[in-house]
Amino acid sequence: MKVSYLLAAAPAVLAVSPAGAQERGGDIIVTAIGAPQDASTTGQAVTVIDRDMIEQRQTIAISDLLATTPGVTVTRNGGLGTLTSLRIRGGEGDQTLVLIDGVRVNDPAAPGGGFDFASLLATNVERVEVLRGPNSVPWGSQAIGGVVNIMTKAPSEGLQARGNVEYGSMDTLFASSGVSGSSGIVSGALTGGYLRTDGISAFDGGAERDGYRQYGASARGEVAFTPDLGLDLRGFWADSRTDLDGFPAPAFAFADTDEYSTAEELYGYAGLHADILDGRWRNTIAFQIANVDRDNYDRDAGAEPLFLTRGRSERYTYKGDIDAMDRVRLIVGAEHEDTRFSDGVQGFSRGTTSVWAEAITTPLNPLTITGAIRHDDDDAFGGRTTFGANAALAVRAGTVLRGSYAEGFKAPTLYQLYAPFYGTASLRPETAESWDVGVEQRLLGDALLASATWFHRDTVNQIDFDPLTFTYSNIARTHANGLEIGLVARPVEGLTLAGSYSLIDTENRSVGFEGNQLARRPRHSGSVSADYRFAFGLSLGGTVQLVGDSFDNAANTARLDGYTLVAVRAEMPVAERWSIYGRVENAFDEEYQVVRGYGTIGRAVHGGVRLRFD
């Protein structure tokens, strides 16, 4: 199986093939069609982050690495552990669908149904695929802005182990470890981690620190009953506690408070896969569960939570992957999802039944065309049919042209539909239409890869809180277009250079805000990274991230100035399997804000020890 180093800035990628995937003659991605696919045959824009880059950048929060990805904007309401939102191509944070090992993990109890990236640490993450643009056919509701697909450590054939522990600024301690292996027909992988930090004040003018603590673990198991029949089990757990600042009486202005929140997240998958017709028809039936419990407390108000939410979703899925004929591949699927939300007093639920089909054809050897359709029947809003199509053409050696059209929709959340006083039961789903075109060029083998993608997206019926009626309504409309550029070069042995640039031109088309820029979407952003490994093992590197000006409100009256962040890092082997490493983040102690009134981390120094065994 081919293994290549990450190309983080490219719309199509070099990456390892996921465990259990069938090798299809090249680098493999799974997010574009919901099944393993050669990256050179998709017309959609997909970026991959692998474990090598996570360790090279010495990442703790995966969101920090995603922030340097083309087309992606990340905001965090304070230090580590506070609310972290990811926006793709100018979409809302709630319009990004997030998967962990194939399980939809967007919080059913959140008002907008979004995923809080604060809890996603490097502990359990082996690989990330970021699909930019709507992709509701294989994934359903919420894939209106894009899809972030998280994969944890897969079982290995031989024994493998890794671990690291580091300490740094703000009394931050981070430790993680993982082991995988196999015996007979059974294989498995287990990872675990711990993070503790005193943090910074979430309130930018605050005097007290707001800390964060998380325990996390993931596990994957596979049982190969026969070469064509197997069982897959996956689980992900995180237990977090975050100190918060709030709006205390009598002024009700943002200030230091003694509040904190807890969150327990549990995601699981059990699937049986069977290949028939000499492996030409690959079948999977699966059960998936996502459970998120959140509690908010104020120490000054007693031991009981001020409020709590309980969100839960259960999905039953069938997927068939069929080599119908020599140049035609079909993917068909059906699923039913039950979703529940409770605030401790009242509970609400809904059910959705869906069917979809995708056809991947190769009419000519250098051309691959994909067409797709999906229909969802939702208890809350009725039926919705979604279409998509894309094409990839290898016009000559090293050149690939790509183009795609995609539709996406986001069903109204249970909170938006049924919340007391605020909910509106007649809400319609948000919908988006998007197209993009791109080119990828390889030169000198894999020594240079350049890519460029132009995109256009319109969203209508977007749900927002109506200040006139104090309820949720389909009152928002938005538009975005832009350019994503990526470059990866290896001019000499040991040196890797990577750069990306994103132009995201957003427009609010809602009544009263026509022509305004969407909040917290900088028009220009980019990053440049350089890493060099000497022959004796020392590795030195650095990243410069540049983010342009933006606004913090829909009226465009609260300005957020642009900023530049510089990070430097080093790692040195001290024994066959041991190395020491260190980094300086925000090396020039830049003062900036990504959310008005909330603090950001200044200069921070960290150092640690890493173990690898394989």
HELIX and SHEET records of a PDB file:
HELIX    1   1 ALA A   39  THR A   41  5                                   3    
HELIX    2   2 ARG A   51  GLN A   56  1                                   6    
HELIX    3   3 ILE A   62  LEU A   66  1                                   5    
HELIX    4   4 GLY A   93  GLN A   95  5                                   3    
HELIX    5   5 PHE A  117  SER A  119  5                                   3    
HELIX    6   6 SER A  136  TRP A  139  1                                   4    
HELIX    7   7 SER A  169  ASP A  171  5                                   3    
HELIX    8   8 ARG A  299  ALA A  301  5                                   3    
HELIX    9   9 LEU A  414  TYR A  418  1                                   5    
SHEET    1   A 2 ILE A  28  ILE A  29  0                                        
SHEET    2   A 2 GLN A  37  ASP A  38 -1                                        
SHEET    1   B 5 ALA A  45  ASP A  50  0                                        
SHEET    2   B 5 VAL A 125  ARG A 132 -1                                        
SHEET    3   B 5 GLY A 146  THR A 152 -1                                        
SHEET    4   B 5 THR A  96  ILE A 100  1                                        
SHEET    5   B 5 VAL A 103  ARG A 104 -1                                        
SHEET    1   C 2 VAL A  72  ARG A  76  0                                        
SHEET    2   C 2 THR A  84  ILE A  88 -1                                        
SHEET    1   D23 GLN A 160  GLY A 168  0                                        
SHEET    2   D23 THR A 172  SER A 183 -1                                        
SHEET    3   D23 VAL A 186  ILE A 200 -1                                        
SHEET    4   D23 ASP A 210  THR A 226 -1                                        
SHEET    5   D23 LEU A 229  GLY A 246 -1                                        
SHEET    6   D23 ALA A 255  ILE A 276 -1                                        
SHEET    7   D23 TRP A 281  ASP A 298 -1                                        
SHEET    8   D23 PHE A 307  MET A 325 -1                                        
SHEET    9   D23 VAL A 328  SER A 342 -1                                        
SHEET   10   D23 GLY A 347  LEU A 364 -1                                        
SHEET   11   D23 LEU A 367  ASP A 378 -1                                        
SHEET   12   D23 GLY A 382  ARG A 396 -1                                        
SHEET   13   D23 THR A 399  LYS A 410 -1                                        
SHEET   14   D23 GLU A 430  LEU A 443 -1                                        
SHEET   15   D23 LEU A 448  ASP A 466 -1                                        
SHEET   16   D23 THR A 471  ALA A 489 -1                                        
SHEET   17   D23 LEU A 495  ASN A 508 -1                                        
SHEET   18   D23 HIS A 524  ARG A 533 -1                                        
SHEET   19   D23 SER A 539  VAL A 547 -1                                        
SHEET   20   D23 TYR A 563  PRO A 573 -1                                        
SHEET   21   D23 TRP A 578  GLU A 585 -1                                        
SHEET   22   D23 ALA A 604  PHE A 613 -1                                        
SHEET   23   D23 GLN A 160  GLY A 168 -1                                        
SHEET    1   E 2 SER A 550  PHE A 551  0                                        
SHEET    2   E 2 ARG A 559  LEU A 560 -1                                        
END                                                                             
